[in-house]
Each structure stands twice: as structure tokens, then as C-alpha cells.
């Protein structure tokens, strides 16, 4: 019960946020039909599709029509970030029931750029393949929370990607994405959130020892 209460508290605090730093976060604006939504970029086997929307008229989709392919999309968020800023990047994803990656690879990440956006220094990544495939056919919100811990960060790229896509020749094997959110968690909330995270980790370790 205590673990459940902590998880609920962390989720509630994570919802206390500054404004979304992403433009076109719901992928509504753009050409559709597998194209690139406005203010985003994409690569390889992914595109803006009307049939992959959670809400509205468009979302993003990973295609898995060919074996061994990969794809992804992201956005360049250009602004000065403080070294103590705590960040949250979340997006809703749905893996169709026949989606499969031969290397279990589907992830979200934040890529940190310093000194006038000339050099990327670090990538913080959350692997979400197990979450999506373990709850196939339903929408799941996945969230990466991290601290900048770098000086002179002038751009961060929230990115969603995957690889090793497998064509099962049975259909229903794409991944849908929609409603992304990237923001700086206000400092008082961040302190409590990180503290609860540490407490939860201690409780889990104690239960493992038992």
C-alpha cells in the first residue's frame, strides 16, 4: 500500500508543470500520409498518420513492414537550460498486438546540446519496449524524468525511436504515438518528486532483502 501511495504521489507531482516546450505536441499540423509533422523531424520508417491518433486527427507511427528496419522522430527545443533543471518528457504510445522488434528496441530519450548547439554531450534514455508490448493494444503514457547536470545547455532534443522492426505478415504491427509533453518541473515540486523517488527505491531494496 505504501509503495502504491508513493507511486500515485509521484505521478500527481509530475503533473505539476511549467508550459509544454514542444510545438505541435499532438502532431496535428502537417502533411499527413506518412509525412513529417510541422516543427518536428523524422527518419526512416516513421511518419504522421491519421490512423495513429490518440486524440485529434493525426499522430505518429512506426512502420514495421520490412525486417530489420528502424525509425524515429524528434524536435529541437532551443533555449538556455539551467544545470539544476529537472526535466520531464512524456508521450502516449500504443503497440499493436503484432508489433515486434527482434532486438526489443523502442525508447524515448533526451539529447543534450551545449555551447551554441554545436556539440551533443549526453543522451538520457528510457527503454519502453516491454511497457508497450506488455500492454499491447492500449495507450500507455511513458515518462522520462532527469536532471540537466550540465553547464551551458542551449538545446535539448526529445526523441522517440526504435529498431529491429519485424514484419510478421499478419498486419496490426505498427506503433502509434501521440500527445507529447516536455517541460521543466518547477523547483519545489522537483525536490519533492526526486525525494519520493529515492524513498521508493529504498523501500524496494528493503523488500528485496526480505
Secondary structure, DSSP 4 states (H G I P E B T S, - for coil): -HHHHHHHHHHHHHT-------SSTT--SB--TTBPBTT-EEEESEEEEGGG-SSSS-EEEE--SSTTEEEEEEEEEEEEE-TT-EEEEEEEEEE-TT--EEEEEEEEEEEEEETTTTEEEEEEEEE-HHHHHHTTTS-EEEEEEEE---SSEEEEEEEEEEEEE---SSS---EEEEEEEEEEEPHHHHHHHHHHHHHHHHHHHHHHH-
